[in-house]
Amino acid sequence: MEALNLRGFFAVGVGGVLGCWLRYILSVTFNSLFPHLPPGTLAANWIAAFLIGCLIGIFQRFEALPIELHLFTTTGS
């Protein structure tokens, strides 16, 4: 079993918290406009999918970037 990487652990935690907060803000802001189709949740999912796709491409191109940055950005999205 691999030892716990504390920097990676905190990168995932901070990225996850920021992503949750942004998703919540989008939901509160836009979901009341159309209660049967939550546009805030839909927008959060589309934006996150797009960003993760772009970020994975960036991380494949620039392999020297730290794994903690990868964990932070893709977990929060």
C-alpha positions in Angstrom: 0.0 0.0 0.0 1.2 3.5 -0.9 2.0 6.0 1.9 -0.3 8.9 2.3 0.8 12.0 0.3 -0.2 14.9 2.6 0.3 17.5 -0.1 -2.0 15.5 -2.4 -4.4 14.9 0.4 -4.8 18.6 1.0 -4.9 19.4 -2.7 -7.9 17.1 -3.1 -9.6 18.6 0.0 -9.2 22.2 -1.0 -10.1 21.5 -4.6 -13.2 19.6 -3.5 -14.3 22.3 -1.1 -13.9 25.1 -3.7 -15.7 23.0 -6.3 -18.6 22.3 -3.9 -18.9 26.0 -3.0 -19.0 27.0 -6.7 -21.6 24.4 -7.5 -23.7 25.6 -4.6 -23.4 29.2 -5.7 -24.5 28.3 -9.3 -27.4 26.2 -7.9 -28.7 28.9 -5.6 -28.3 31.6 -8.2 -29.9 29.8 -11.2 -32.0 26.9 -10.0 -34.9 29.1 -8.9 -35.4 30.3 -12.5 -36.6 26.9 -13.7 -37.4 24.7 -10.8 -38.2 21.6 -12.9 -34.9 21.8 -14.9 -32.1 23.0 -12.6 -29.9 25.2 -14.9 -27.3 25.9 -12.1 -26.6 22.2 -11.7 -26.6 21.7 -15.4 -24.2 24.6 -16.0 -21.9 23.4 -13.2 -21.7 19.9 -14.8 -21.1 21.3 -18.3 -18.4 23.7 -17.1 -16.7 21.1 -15.0 -16.7 18.6 -17.8 -15.2 21.1 -20.2 -12.6 22.3 -17.7 -11.6 18.7 -16.8 -11.1 17.9 -20.5 -9.0 21.0 -21.0 -6.9 20.3 -17.9 -6.3 16.7 -18.7 -4.9 17.8 -22.1 -2.7 20.4 -20.4 -1.4 17.9 -17.9 -0.6 15.4 -20.7 1.2 18.0 -22.6 3.2 19.4 -19.6 4.1 16.3 -17.7 6.5 18.3 -15.4 3.5 20.0 -13.6 3.1 18.7 -10.1 0.6 16.0 -9.3 -0.8 18.1 -6.5 -1.9 20.7 -9.1 -3.6 18.0 -11.1 -5.4 16.7 -8.0 -6.4 20.2 -7.0 -7.8 21.3 -10.3 -9.6 18.1 -11.5 -11.1 17.3 -8.1 -12.6 20.7 -7.7 -14.2 20.7 -11.1 
